[in-house]
Amino acid sequence: MVSASQRKIRSFVLRAGKLTKGQQRAIEELLPQFLLDEKIKFNKAVVFSNQNPVCLDIGFGNGESLVHIARMHPEINFVGMEVHSPGVGHLLLQMEKYNLQNIRLYQHDGVEVLNDCFDDNSIDALHIYFPDPWHKKRHHKRRLIQAEFIQSIIPKLTNNSRLHIATDWQEYAEYIQEIMADFPHFKNVEQNNGFTARPDWRPITKFERRGINLGHDSYDLVYHMKK
């Protein structure tokens, strides 16, 4: 039996999902030119042919937020991570629609990609929107945001980088606040380690709107990294 300390933190939970015809076409025709190999070290000069800042989005869902910010900031290189094919297909269709060339993606576990592919001081912003809250107490050890994960990203982030986490589960939001308070490298943009108003680069997504209709609030936490 695998103990809690040995259990691997993952950035995703496997779930079923059916591809539409459009998503299937996008994966067949578009994915090869934008997909990054998780066995090869990330090099932005090779991948994007520039030296622009790099922003990672772990678990981008259907890509709605990623497309929104990539359209706002064509001067930034965006790297999305998502394992679920329907979400990947949806993102690719939006990239095609808006002719976005500043997005690349991994269809692989984000934790492994961070550890294996990215050098120290190579990430200028890290976005994690609506990670699985694993709301049952016995499942909290499966959450992505925990001390071990935060410790692992410190070397990867550049000085003055941004960490932005959003969740619609209040207990998880407060759990994240407590964890982040133990890491002096990260300074909350709000006083007293508080929540911040949703920034303009993060839209209200279809997923989030569904939660709002069910009476859920959303909680944004934005930190700047100081080494």
C-alpha positions as CSV (number, residue, x, y, z in Angstrom):
1,M,0.0,0.0,0.0
2,V,1.2,3.5,-0.9
3,S,1.5,5.7,2.2
4,A,0.3,9.3,2.3
5,S,3.9,10.6,2.2
6,Q,4.7,8.4,-0.9
7,R,1.5,9.3,-2.8
8,K,2.3,11.4,-5.8
9,I,0.8,14.9,-6.1
10,R,-0.8,15.3,-9.5
11,S,-2.3,18.3,-11.2
12,F,-5.3,16.5,-12.5
13,V,-8.0,13.9,-11.9
14,L,-8.9,11.5,-14.8
15,R,-12.5,11.9,-15.9
16,A,-14.5,10.9,-18.9
17,G,-15.1,13.3,-21.8
18,K,-16.3,12.9,-25.4
19,L,-14.7,14.8,-28.2
20,T,-16.9,16.7,-30.6
21,K,-16.1,16.4,-34.3
22,G,-14.5,19.8,-34.3
23,Q,-12.3,19.0,-31.3
24,Q,-11.2,15.7,-32.9
25,R,-10.2,17.6,-36.1
26,A,-8.3,20.2,-34.0
27,I,-6.4,17.5,-32.2
28,E,-5.5,15.7,-35.4
29,E,-4.7,18.8,-37.5
30,L,-3.5,21.5,-35.0
31,L,-2.1,19.7,-32.0
32,P,1.2,18.5,-33.6
33,Q,2.3,22.1,-34.2
34,F,1.6,23.4,-30.7
35,L,2.2,20.3,-28.5
36,L,5.4,20.2,-26.4
37,D,7.2,17.0,-25.5
38,E,7.4,16.4,-21.8
39,K,10.6,14.5,-22.2
40,I,12.5,17.6,-23.6
41,K,13.7,20.6,-21.6
42,F,11.7,23.7,-22.3
43,N,13.6,26.4,-24.1
44,K,11.6,29.5,-25.0
45,A,14.0,30.6,-27.6
46,V,13.4,27.3,-29.4
47,V,9.7,27.0,-28.7
48,F,8.6,30.6,-29.3
49,S,11.6,32.0,-31.2
50,N,11.8,35.0,-28.7
51,Q,12.9,35.9,-25.2
52,N,9.5,37.1,-24.0
53,P,8.3,36.3,-20.4
54,V,6.7,32.9,-19.8
55,C,3.4,32.3,-18.1
56,L,2.3,28.8,-17.2
57,D,-1.4,27.7,-16.7
58,I,-1.7,24.4,-14.9
59,G,-5.0,22.6,-15.7
60,F,-6.5,25.1,-18.2
61,G,-9.8,23.2,-18.5
62,N,-11.3,24.2,-21.8
63,G,-8.8,27.0,-22.3
64,E,-11.2,29.9,-21.9
65,S,-9.0,31.8,-19.4
66,L,-5.9,31.0,-21.3
67,V,-7.2,32.3,-24.6
68,H,-8.5,35.4,-22.9
69,I,-5.2,36.4,-21.4
70,A,-3.2,35.4,-24.5
71,R,-5.3,37.7,-26.6
72,M,-4.7,40.5,-24.1
73,H,-1.0,40.0,-24.0
74,P,0.6,38.9,-27.3
75,E,4.0,39.9,-25.9
76,I,3.9,37.1,-23.4
77,N,4.6,33.4,-24.1
78,F,1.9,31.2,-22.6
79,V,2.3,27.5,-21.8
80,G,-0.9,25.5,-20.9
81,M,-1.0,22.1,-19.2
82,E,-4.1,19.9,-19.5
83,V,-4.5,16.1,-19.8
84,H,-8.2,16.0,-21.0
85,S,-8.6,15.8,-24.7
86,P,-11.9,17.7,-25.0
87,G,-10.4,20.7,-23.2
88,V,-7.3,20.5,-25.4
89,G,-9.5,20.3,-28.5
90,H,-11.5,23.3,-27.4
91,L,-8.4,25.4,-26.8
92,L,-7.0,24.5,-30.2
93,L,-10.2,25.6,-31.9
94,Q,-10.1,29.0,-30.1
95,M,-6.4,29.4,-31.0
96,E,-7.4,28.8,-34.6
97,K,-10.3,31.2,-34.5
98,Y,-8.1,34.0,-33.1
99,N,-4.9,33.0,-34.9
100,L,-3.0,32.8,-31.6
101,Q,0.6,32.0,-31.9
102,N,1.7,32.7,-28.4
103,I,0.4,29.5,-26.8
104,R,2.0,26.1,-26.5
105,L,0.7,23.2,-24.5
106,Y,1.6,20.0,-22.7
107,Q,-1.0,17.2,-22.6
108,H,0.6,15.8,-19.5
109,D,0.6,16.1,-15.7
110,G,1.6,19.7,-14.8
111,V,3.6,18.7,-11.7
112,E,5.8,16.4,-13.7
113,V,6.3,18.9,-16.4
114,L,7.3,21.6,-13.9
115,N,9.8,19.3,-12.3
116,D,11.3,17.8,-15.4
117,C,11.1,20.4,-18.2
118,F,11.6,23.8,-16.6
119,D,14.9,25.1,-15.4
120,D,15.3,27.3,-12.4
121,N,14.3,31.0,-12.8
122,S,12.4,30.2,-16.1
123,I,8.8,31.0,-15.2
124,D,7.5,34.6,-14.9
125,A,3.9,33.8,-13.9
126,L,2.1,30.7,-12.7
127,H,-1.7,30.5,-12.9
128,I,-3.7,27.7,-11.2
129,Y,-7.4,28.2,-11.7
130,F,-10.0,26.0,-9.9
131,P,-7.9,23.0,-9.0
132,D,-9.9,20.1,-7.7
133,P,-10.7,21.0,-4.0
134,W,-10.9,17.4,-2.8
135,H,-13.4,18.6,-0.3
136,K,-13.6,15.5,1.9
137,K,-11.0,15.8,4.7
138,R,-9.6,12.4,4.1
139,H,-8.8,13.5,0.5
140,H,-7.0,16.8,1.4
141,K,-3.7,15.0,0.8
142,R,-4.5,14.8,-2.9
143,R,-4.8,18.5,-3.3
144,L,-2.4,20.2,-5.7
145,I,-1.8,23.2,-3.5
146,Q,0.1,22.0,-0.5
147,A,3.4,22.9,1.1
148,E,5.4,20.3,-0.9
149,F,4.2,21.7,-4.2
150,I,4.8,25.4,-3.2
151,Q,8.3,24.5,-2.1
152,S,9.0,22.8,-5.4
153,I,8.0,25.9,-7.5
154,I,10.1,28.4,-5.7
155,P,13.3,27.6,-7.7
156,K,11.4,27.6,-11.0
157,L,9.9,31.1,-10.6
158,T,11.8,34.3,-11.4
159,N,12.3,37.1,-9.0
160,N,9.2,39.4,-9.1
161,S,7.2,36.6,-10.7
162,R,3.4,36.2,-10.1
163,L,1.5,33.2,-8.6
164,H,-2.3,33.5,-9.1
165,I,-4.6,30.9,-7.7
166,A,-8.4,30.9,-7.9
167,T,-11.0,28.5,-6.4
168,D,-14.7,28.5,-5.8
169,W,-14.4,26.4,-2.6
170,Q,-14.1,28.6,0.4
171,E,-12.5,26.0,2.7
172,Y,-9.8,25.3,0.0
173,A,-9.2,29.0,-0.4
174,E,-8.6,29.4,3.4
175,Y,-6.4,26.3,3.3
176,I,-4.3,27.9,0.6
177,Q,-4.0,31.1,2.6
178,E,-2.7,29.2,5.6
179,I,-0.1,27.3,3.5
180,M,1.1,30.4,1.7
181,A,1.5,32.3,4.9
182,D,4.4,29.9,5.8
183,F,6.4,30.9,2.7
184,P,8.0,34.4,3.1
185,H,9.2,34.4,-0.5
186,F,5.6,35.0,-1.6
187,K,4.0,38.4,-0.8
188,N,0.2,38.7,-1.1
189,V,-0.8,41.7,-3.1
190,E,-3.5,42.3,-0.5
191,Q,-2.9,43.2,3.1
192,N,-3.4,40.6,5.8
193,N,-3.0,37.8,3.3
194,G,-6.5,38.6,1.9
195,F,-8.4,37.7,-1.2
196,T,-8.2,40.0,-4.2
197,A,-10.8,41.2,-6.7
198,R,-10.8,39.0,-9.9
199,P,-8.1,40.6,-12.2
200,D,-9.1,41.6,-15.7
201,W,-6.8,38.9,-17.1
202,R,-9.0,36.2,-15.6
203,P,-12.5,36.1,-17.1
204,I,-15.6,34.6,-15.5
205,T,-15.6,31.2,-17.3
206,K,-18.5,28.9,-18.1
207,F,-17.4,26.7,-15.3
208,E,-17.3,29.5,-12.8
209,R,-20.6,30.9,-14.0
210,R,-22.2,27.6,-13.3
211,G,-20.9,27.7,-9.8
212,I,-22.1,31.2,-9.3
213,N,-25.6,30.1,-10.3
214,L,-25.4,27.5,-7.6
215,G,-24.5,30.1,-5.0
216,H,-20.7,29.6,-5.0
217,D,-18.3,32.5,-4.5
218,S,-14.9,32.7,-6.2
219,Y,-11.7,33.5,-4.3
220,D,-8.6,34.9,-6.0
221,L,-5.2,34.9,-4.3
222,V,-2.3,36.7,-6.1
223,Y,1.2,36.6,-4.8
224,H,4.5,38.2,-6.0
225,M,7.7,36.2,-5.6
226,K,10.7,37.9,-3.9
227,K,13.9,35.9,-3.8
